Structures are given as structure tokens and as C-alpha cells.
Amino acid sequence: MGKVTGFIEIQRQKPPTRPVSERIRDWREVYLPYDRQALQDQTARCMDCGIPFCHQGCPLGNLIPSWNDLVYHDRWRSAVDRLHATNNFPELTGRLCPAPCEGACVLGLNDAPVTIKSAEVAIIDRAFAEGWVTARPPARRTGKHVVVIGSGPAGLAAAEQLNRAGHNVTVLERADRIGGLLRYGIPEFKLEKHVLERRLDLMRKEGIEFQTGCHVGIDVSADDLLEEFDAVVLAGGSTQPRDLPVPGRELAGVHFAMEYLTAQNRRCEGDDLPESQFVSAAGKHVVIIGGGDTGADCLGTAIRQGARSITQLELLPQPPRERAADNPWPTWPNIFRMSSAHEEGGERLYSVSTQRFTADADGRVTTLHATRVEAAVVSGRPTFKPVPGSEFELPAELVLLAMGFTGPERGGMLDQLGVRMTERGTVWRDEKWMTSVPGVFAAGDMQRGQSLIVWAIAEGRSCARGVDAYLMGESDLPAPLQ
């Protein structure tokens, strides 16, 4: 505990941001580093709470009070060691995680929680700047070979842990660059890709092999992998987008969010995409269907592309400003939030159900037809009843479907392997992270379903322990999730 009375004397202070008028003109990150003293003041708010519920809130079990105390006492080198003890990629979670740890912070019982996420990213960014983060190849190799399919956060975490155990690790990625959704799903203004490349360079120096443009089930068969490798890790994510089956869905100008975000990310990477492959919001009335993080990413992207207007629709009612009675601490606070993209513009409408789209003579979408709805619970399940007379229209020249994902893509690899699937459409695995096929393991969204980056990393670490134990009979690798 850095300062006994810190949580009483010091108020929560959000990290500084670049001015809206400046940041919407480029693709650089929105947030700026804390002033050193301001950050130490924020870590001083971490109180001697006895039982740190932030540990419970974080799937990785990050040692949050420890590194808050170390930052307060200016012991940054020790702080990054404590951070890396539980988290392979704090520079990613510190930027992208919604911080369930802060939702569980004991100070949040009657005050604003500690700025845990901002401290995390400040620690790791300084560590890289000071040269404290270096490649650490394993001292010995086991002679075992493992292939990880998918290079998102779960696959990368599993690969790094297995490499540390001394196994030879190959990561296969079907796209042309490593990173999965980190590369092509997250906009530059949230994660500049040099941050990802910095970590990937370290992993390469540590001996991990990356192969891009390798679509398992098409370019290489699952049987070939089972013959070549001692173990296989499935970490392909939950990439099947949820569709909207309403009249007019087939019209030109209606796209899945990932089509849209991927095209812009490729341009930011320097790819010269033809106009036929690039979806732009420039000068258009844009409607985003879905109120989650992906919808906010679309919003920030459309603003930077110069959209004429942007409306984000959400089926659910607007959350309350404070916790509701049925949403007590330390559960995740389901409250109204403003992301950095929402601060920049656009309008959000809640309790809205899209009914259909209509088009111009060329078959391009021009109008979204919707109705207001009332939420109710029937037999324990939420339902949404249209409000009579509440129908309305919105101009819509570009419609982006950002309603989440339904599970991993079927066919191809999964069919070739013959792995068992769950009723939810995800890959089944046992308590040791192995699928129904011996030697084949699963981690991340592919077996969990759509979730958070922090869960993906935690599952990658736990899965790696399962693989290591399978190959060697036992494992010394840590596993946050048992």
C-alpha cells in the first residue's frame, strides 16, 4: 500500500487524451501518457483492502496491488517483472481490455475505482522505452513440436508459454500478417500496429516460427499437421459474424463490421486496396447496428473517414448511470459508458429494432426502417416487443452490422479433425484443455465463444500448461484458469 490515505485524498483522474479536433484527422492512438507524478498519485489510491477483489475480476489474476505499490515507490523495473509474471502482453490488455479488474475494485464500493488499466500500460510502455523487455529464449529444447493455429491473443499467449517450456512452436495464420483481430479488427487509433510488431519481434527472437497465408483445412490438411506435430492448439477465434435476416439485407452498402474495419486497417498498413475492396464512409449517412466495442470501433473509423452522419443502434435499453440493484459490486458494472469514439461524435439510439432496408434504383441501400421496442423477460429469457406507432426511418447509405459473433467457422479444419462441438457451436474441450481428439487442444474464443482479450490470454496460458503436461507428463507452467 503506497499511501495510507491516498484513496481519501486523491480523486480518480482519467488518462489524458489528444484533442478531438486533432485526433479525428489521423489514425494515431487517442490516449497520451500520464505525467509521472500524476500516475504515482493514481496508484496511491490503491488501498489496503485486505482481500483484493481486483484479482477475482481479472481472469489472469494480475498482481495489481503489488505493481501499484511498486509504481508509487518508483520501482518501475520490479513493477514490470510483477506485471509479466501473470500477463504475456500487458501492452495489449492495457490498451484494449475493458478492465473487469476496475469493476471489482474495492474502492468502487463507494467511490471511483483505481485506474488499474492505465497504470498497466504505463508500466509496460516505460519498460520497453528503457530497454528492460528483452528476448529470453529457453535454455533448453525438449525436442517436441507444437503447432498453434491462429495468431490472435489466445494463440500468441499459448505459443509464448509453450516456447518458454522449451518446445518448438510454429504459429499458422491464414491472413497475410500475424495478429488475428489484433491486426485487422482493432483500429489504429486504439492499437497502433507497431506496438504489436514490437512484441512479435521478441517472440521471433525467442525462437517461435510464424507462417502467414496458411489456411488449415485448405492450404494444408489437418491430417498432415497431426502427423508432423506432437500437439495441435486450435486458437482460430470466434469469427462467424451474427447476421441480420431482414428484408433488404442483400442490398449493396450493407456490410459486416469486420469487412469494413479490415479494409481500413489494411490501408493503414500501407496496402493499396482497389476501390472495389474498400468500404468507405466518406460523405455518407452511416448506421451502425450494435452497441458494443466493435460498433464503437466502426464509429471512430467512420468519423475519421469523413462520414456525413453516424447513428449507432442498440436493441437493449440504455444502461443506467450507476449500478442497478440487481447488479451489485463486484460483478461487472452494466452502466452507461462513453468510449473515446463516442466522445468524438455520432448519435446513439437505444431500444431500437431494425425491420428492413430499402434501396435506390441501382440497388444501393438508402433507408433503414426501424421501430422502438420494449424489453421484457418471458420464461427467463429476454424478449423485445415493438411499441405500436413508434416506427421511424433513418437515411442509411452505409450500414455496418456489429452484432457480435456466433462461433468458429464450421467446415474445413474442424470437420477434417472431427472434433466434438458444444450445443453453443464452440469447440468442446476437457478440464485439461484437450478436445475430443487426442493431442488436439483448444483455447480462446474458438472454445469459449466471443469474449475479452484478457480471457483469451488467460486461456492461452492455461491451455499451454495442458499441452506441456500432455507432452512431458507434468508442467511447471502457471495456469490462471484451472
C-alpha positions, 0 to 999 in steps of 0.5 A: 500500500503506497499511501495510507490515505491516498484513496481519501485524498486523491480523486480518480483522474482519467488518462489524458487524451489528444484533442478531438479536433486533432485526433479525428484527422489521423489514425494515431492512438487517442490516449497520451501518457500520464505525467509521472507524478500524476500516475504515482498519485493514481496508484496511491489510491490503491488501498489496503483492502485486505482481500483484493477483489481486483484479482477475482475480476481479472481472469489472469489474476494480475498482481495489481496491488503489488505493481501499484505499490511498486509504481508509487515507490518508483520501482518501475523495473520490479513493477514490470517483472510483477506485471509479466509474471501473470500477463504475456502482453500487458501492452495489449490488455492495457490498451484494449481490455475493458478492465473487469479488474476496475469493476471489482475494485474495492474502492468502487464500493463507494467511490471511483475505482483505481485506474488499474488499466492505465497504470498497466500500460504505463508500466509496460510502455516505460519498460520497453522505452528503457530497454528492460523487455528483452528476448529470453529464449529457453535454455533448453529444447525438449525436442517436441513440436507444437503447432498453434493455429491462429495468431490472435491473443489466445494463440500468441499467449499459448505459443509464448508459454509453450516456447518458454517450456522449451518446445518448438512452436510454429504459429499458422495464420491464414491472413497475410500478417500475424495478429488475428483481430489484433491486426485487422479488427482493432483500429489504429487509433486504439492499437497502433500496429507497431506496438504489436510488431514490437512484441512479435519481434521478441517472440521471433527472437525467442525462437517461435516460427510464424507462417502467414497465408496458411489456411488449415483445412485448405492450404494444408490438411489437418491430417498432415499437421497431426502427423508432423506435430506432437500437439495441435492448439486450435486458437482460430477465434470466434469469427462467424459474424451474427447476421441480420435476416431482414428484408433488404439485407442483400442490398449493396452498402450493407456490410459486416463490421469486420469487412469494413474495419479490415479494409481500413486497417489494411490501408493503414498498413500501407496496402493499396486496396482497389476501390472495389475492396474498400468500404468507405464512409466518406460523405455518407449517412452511416448506421451502425447496428450494435452497441458494443466495442466493435460498433464503437470501433466502426464509429471512430473509423467512420468519423475519421473517414469523413462520414456525413452522419453516424447513428449507432443502434442498440436493441437493449435499453440504455444502461443506467448511470450507476449500478442497478440493484440487481447488479451489485459490486463486484460483478461487472458494472452494466452502466452507461459508458462513453468510449473515446469514439463516442466522445468524438461524435455520432448519435446513439439510439437505444431500444431500437429494432431494425425491420428492413432496408430499402434501396435506390434504383441501382440497388444501393441501400438508402433507408433503414426502417426501424421501430422502438421496442420494449424489453421484457423477460418471458420464461427467463429469457429476454424478449423485445416487443415493438411499441405500436406507432413508434416506427421511424426511418433513418437515411442509411447509405452505409450500414455496418452490422456489429452484432457480435459473433456466433462461433468458429467457422464450421467446415474445413479444419474442424470437420477434417479433425472431427472434433466434438462441438458444444450445443453453443457451436464452440469447440468442446474441450476437457478440464485439461484443455484437450478436445475430443481428439487426442493431442488436439487442444483448444483455447480462446474464443474458438472454445469459449465463444466471443469474449475479452482479450484478457480471457483469451490470454488467460486461456492461452496460458492455461491451455499451454500448461495442458499441452506441456503436461500432455507432452512431458507428463507434468508442467511447471507452467502457471495456469490462471484458469484451472 
